[in-house]
Amino acid sequence: QVQLVESGGGLVQAGGSLRLSCAASGRTFSNYAMGWFRQAPGKGREFVAAINWRRNTDLAASVKGRFTISRDNAKNTVYLEMNSLKPEDTAVYYCAASRSPWLLSVPATTGQFGSWGQGTQVTVSP
């Protein structure tokens, strides 16, 4: 089992930027895909971005061109760089690790991820 701890959330004005970090421990980080999901009040958890062990990435259409996902295997950390933030980006952001290693595709559904962090709040004011 892997442990995930997110950080970097906060309050920012529309148009601003934040960088979320997720530190992993407990298993070989580099073999697994990592993802970011978010959940706004009253809504379901939705996919934001993911990166596999080959560093292939996928992003939700709503964040393409504004968000970037990356990973630093030496630090066992995955990042979500968020630019041009909008009020509709307001949500709790969760980091997740894939259930299986060595995925050739980039997972994008909650069922493909088996470990989750506690979440970090991102609030974007108008």
Secondary structure, DSSP 8 states (H G I E B T S, - for coil): --EEEEE--EEEETT--EEEEEEEESS-GGGEEEEEEEE-TTS--EEEEEE-TT--EEE-TTTTTTEEEEEEGGGTEEEEEE-S--GGG-EEEEEEEEEEES-SS---SGGGEEEE---EEEEEE-
